[in-house]
Amino acid sequence: MSVNVKQLAAEKAVEYVQDGMKVGLGTGSTAYWAIRKLGERVREGLNITAVATSQASEDQARELGIPLVAFGEIDHLDLTIDGADELDSRLQLIKGGGGALLREKIVAMGSTRMIVVADESKAVNTLGKFPLPVEIVPFAWEWTVAKLEKLGCRPELRRSGDKLYRTDNGNYIADCHFGAIASAPVLAEQLQGISGVVDHGLFIGIASMAIIGKQDGSIEIIEGETDL
Ligand SMILES: O=C(CO)[C@H](O)[C@H](O)COP(=O)(O)O
């Protein structure tokens, strides 16, 4: 019988949620399982408040009866559980495959702890095989894309059917094919220096733990230096 590795990792992460916590809800098919499990625990009496990182996660949480609040209305979150498109052993991540990177970063950075949940295919030695999502403003996007290209990648504007994809914030995503990224912190700084860039999918020094589900039914936990 095949193991649902995403569910395995996500449900392990939910064990870290305690009564009274303010919890950030990630986005994607792995975060989905964490939200589902949280819904189960809320039905059993767990008392939490949650902030969602996308409309999809908000809809799921609402349906499950998880109490939601707008992030702007609270001063911090205790724990965020979210997926990743790639992660390395130093807990550097590429995120944004689902287009929610900006809200995901705001929420993760406002959390005391971020637990990344992933299946083993996401764990890599060097980030960059997965094209790096970069959220850019629609105004003069051609200029921004040209600047991204100068950093040594092949940027591809994400599409949704015959239209350009729009994030929950109304922006575009350029999926940047870099290949192996020699230094994620250096690249992050270069991206932040481009004026049309809103944010990018490199999460560095943000995750405090990764829980990786494996096909043999086991779980690998990577603890980061930023963990408390
Ligand atoms: O960053 C994300 C969305 O913006 C997701 O967490 C990432 O794409 C992983 O998704 P999945 O768990 O479906 O593989």
PDBQT file of the ligand as one rigid body, heavy atoms in Angstrom, charges set to zero:
ROOT
HETATM    1  O1  LIG A 301       4.819  27.693  -1.798  1.00  0.00    +0.000 OA
HETATM    2  C1  LIG A 301       3.764  27.160  -1.979  1.00  0.00    +0.000 C 
HETATM    3  C2  LIG A 301       2.576  27.870  -2.518  1.00  0.00    +0.000 C 
HETATM    4  O2  LIG A 301       2.898  29.172  -2.885  1.00  0.00    +0.000 OA
HETATM    5  C3  LIG A 301       3.574  25.723  -1.636  1.00  0.00    +0.000 C 
HETATM    6  O3  LIG A 301       3.798  25.554  -0.272  1.00  0.00    +0.000 OA
HETATM    7  C4  LIG A 301       4.567  24.927  -2.448  1.00  0.00    +0.000 C 
HETATM    8  O4  LIG A 301       4.290  25.179  -3.817  1.00  0.00    +0.000 OA
HETATM    9  C5  LIG A 301       4.452  23.436  -2.156  1.00  0.00    +0.000 C 
HETATM   10  O5  LIG A 301       3.218  22.974  -2.574  1.00  0.00    +0.000 OA
HETATM   11  P1  LIG A 301       2.818  21.444  -2.485  1.00  0.00    +0.000 P 
HETATM   12  O6  LIG A 301       2.748  21.095  -1.055  1.00  0.00    +0.000 OA
HETATM   13  O7  LIG A 301       1.491  21.389  -3.209  1.00  0.00    +0.000 OA
HETATM   14  O8  LIG A 301       3.878  20.663  -3.240  1.00  0.00    +0.000 OA
ENDROOT
TORSDOF 0
